[in-house]
Amino acid sequence: MFTGVEPPATRTMDSPAPPSYELIRTLGGGRNFLVWEARSDSGEAVALKAPRDLATEKASTLVLLRREARAGQAVRHPRLVRVLDFSVIDEPYYIAMELVPGETVKERLRRYGRFSPRRSIRMARQVAEALAALHAAGFVHADVKPGNVLIRENGEAKLIDLGFVHRPGENRRLIENGFTIGTANYLAPELCIQPVREGPPADIFALGAMLFECLTGRVPYPAKTVDEAIRQRKRRRALNLSDYRGHWPAEAEVIVGAMIAREPSERPTAARVAALLLELERRMATDEARRLPGRRLAG
């Protein structure tokens, strides 16, 4: 996993360093975890995720780390960050993942404002393929957002950060205590209304919201605060692509509209989304080739 962030190099960490890894520099982190570029004894470059020292006092920290290791072991897919090694039972606690050079969708949106329709659809199709693999194994990602999708130099997308991956029902106690799992702009409506209904359709909504943002530079429920975002989901429908002017095909409006449908049952599965977007991607490439003079289509 690699976030594209390059803070000053440092070689200290809160919790004990894994003995078989050399820490190179920090890549990012949050309240409970830090992510490092590290090198294994065999010389392999990895992204090493470890809990902050005080965070290990909270039971939820290790629960999340163990779930992340579990999902990384259970699901292997080219569009999903690979978990290479981990220690989640005894100290030092860590997860070692593949180090993927690239830039997150969030960083690219910050620089360019939006993507071209073809790049947007290609990215979303590849993320849908990763989600299809997770869903088929019985997992929900629960935090699909631009900051968790990395674009490699060759344009391929990879879904990173399995920190909230879980099986439906595992967060029941957290939900009953009022916690909302996810990021405000990408929360599905059913996660904001009691009784909460979590499951794979919430990932589809989040991906649809991200595709919407890549095409328009906006999100389906624009809001300045988390509370406002939640209130909007309770009171009105999401914005549609038809509310904006753009050069995307009409089929994109239909697909995105289905992905961000208010009712979870009305959203397509991840596998269906991937198939629809691949078909649209190929049609767009064919149409573009026909418009270019001197080009012949194969077949």
N, C-alpha and C positions, 0 to 999 in steps of 0.2 A: 504494500500500500504506500502511496506517495502523494502528498497533497500539493506539491509545487512550492510550498513555503520554505524559505531558506533563512532562518534566523542565525545569529552568530553561533559558530561551533562551540560546543561545550561537552565535557566528558563526565559530568556528574549526574546522578539521578537520585530521586527520593528513596526508592526502595532498593534492596540489594541487587547488584548487577548480575545477570546470568554468567556463570564462569566461562562458558564456551563462546561468548560473544564479546567483540570489541566495539564499544560505542563510538560512533563517528561524529554525529551532530543530531540535534533535535529537528524533527520534521513538523511537529505540531502537537496538539493535545488539548485537553479540556480540564474541567474541574477534577476529574477522577483519574485520568490516564494521560500518559505521555507517549509519543511515538518517536522512535529514533531510527536514524540510519545506522546500521551496525554491520559488522562483518563476522561471519562464523569462523570457527577454527579451520574449516576447509577452504576459506577464502571467499565464500559466497556472500554477496551483498544482500541484506534483508532489511525489512522494516520491522522493528521490534517494538511491540506495544506492551507497556507495563503500568501497573497502577501506581499512583502517587502513594507515598508512605502512609499518610493519614487516611487515605481512601480505603485501605484494606481493613480498617476498623468497622466499615459498614458492610454488612452481609451482602447487600445488593451488588457491591462492586465485584466480588468474586463470583456471584451468580451470573452476572453479565459476561464476565470473562470466560467462564466455563461454557456458557451457551454459545459464545462466539467460537470457541475451540471445537465444540461439538458440531456446529454447522459447517465449519471449515473442513472437518474430517469427513462429514457425511456427503457433502456436495462438491463435486469437482466439475468446473465448467470453464471454457476459455474466456468467457465474459465476466467471470467472478474471480475476485482476488484469491490467490491460493494461500492456505495456511500450511506452513512447512514444518513447524515445530512448536511445542508449547509445554508449559508447566503451570497447571492450574489447581493442583491439589496441595502441593508443598511449596514453600518459598525456595528460591525467588520466583514470583509469579510473572509470567510473560506469555506472549504469543509472537512467534516469528512468522512473518508473511513475506511473500515475494515483493521485491522492491521494483516498482514499475515507474520508469521515468515518464513524465507527462504533466498535464495541466488539468485541473478540474473544470467541469462545466461552469461552475460558479465563477472561477477566475476568468474564463473566456467571456462570460456574459458581462462581467464587470468591465472588461476592456472593449468589447465590441457592441454591447447592447442587445444583440440577438444573433442567431445563426441563419445561414441560408436554409431554405426549405429542405434541400437534399441532405445537408449535414444534420439538420434537426431530426429528420426522419430516420436517417441511418443510425444516429446515436440512440434514439428511442427504441428502434428495432433491436439493437444489440443488448440494451438493458433489459428489454422484455424477454430476450432469450435467457439471460441470467436469472430473471425472476421465475421464468417457467421451470428452470431446473430446481430452484429453491422450493417453489410451490409443490412440485411433483414429489419432493422428499418430505413434505409436510411442514415446511417452515414458512414464516412470514418475515420479510426483511424489516419492515416497520420504520424505516427512515430513508426512503428513497427521496433524494433531493440533489440539486446541482453540486453541492459540496461533496457528495458521496459518489460521484461518477467522474472517472478520470479518462481523459482523452490522450491516447498515446501519440507519438510523433507521426505514426502512419495513419492516424485518423480513427483507429479502433477505440471503442469505448469499453471500459471495465467498471463494474459495480464494486465499490470498495466499502470498507467499514461494516463488519458484521456484528457490531456491538449491541444492536437491539434485536437481532434475529431470535425468534422464538417460535414455539409451537402454539397455535391458537388455544387460549385458555390458561396458559402459564402465567399471564399477567393479571389474572382475575383479582388477586388481593390488592395489587397496586391500583387497578381501576376502581375497585370498591372504595379505596382510600382517596380517590379524587385525582389521581395522576393521569395525565394525558401523554401517551407515548408517541413521539414524532416531532416534526417541525411545523410551526404554525401555517405557513403559506402552502404546505403540501398535505395538510391533514384532510382526510376524507370526512364528509359530513357525519357519517355514522360513528365516528370517534368522538364527536362533540355533543352528542345527544344521548340522553339516558333512555333505555339501557344501551350501553356501548356495545357495538357489534364489530369485533375485530376479525380479520381474516385476509386472505389474498386480495379480495377486491379493494382493500384500502391501499395496497401497493400499486394497483392499477390506477387508482385515482391520483396518487402522488406522481406516478410517471406521466400521466396525462397532463397534470398541472405543470410539470417540468417541460414537457414538449410544447405546451401552450406558451410558456415563458420564453423558450428558445425561438419560437416563431414570431412572437409579438413584442418581447421585452417586458411583458406584464404577466401577472398571475391571475388565475380565474376568480380569486377572492382577494382583491387588493386590500390590505389592511396595514395600519401602522403599529398595532399592538397585538399580542396573542389573544387578549380578551375580545378585541374587535373582530379578529379573524374567526373566532368561535361563534360570536354573535351573528356574523354574516351567514355562516353555514346553517344556522337555525332559522333565519328569516327569509333568505332569498336564494335564487338559483345562481349558479356560477355564470360568469361571462362566457360567451361563445366566440369561436374564431370569426364567425360571421359579423361580430361586433367591430371587427378591425379590418382595415385594408391590408392586403398582402398578396404575394405572388404564389402562394401555396395552392395545390390542386383542390378542387371541391371535395375529393375523397378524404383529404386530411381533416376537413371540418367535420365530416361524419365520424371518422375514427376517434378524433379527440373528443368530440361531443359524447360519444359512447363511453370513453374512458373516464370522463369526469361526471357521468350521470349521477344524479343525487342518490338513486337507489342502488345499493351494491349489486343486486341481482340483475340489473340492467347493463352492467359492465362486462366486456368480454374477458376471457381468461388471458393470462400472460402469453400462452402459446398461440392463441388466436390473434392477439395484438401483434406478435412477432410475424405471423404469417401475413396479416393484412398490410403491415408496414413494408415487409419485403416485397410483396406484390406491387405496392405503390412505388417503392424505390426503383424497381425494375422498369415500371411504366414511365417514370420520370426520366430515367436514363435513355430509354428508347425514344421518347419524344424529343429529348435534347439532341440525340444523334441525328434524328430526321431533320432538325432545323439547321444543322451545321452543313454548309456546302462541301462537296467533295468527300463526304463520309459515306461509307456503305455499311449496312447492318449485316452482321454475320447471320447466316441462315436465311 
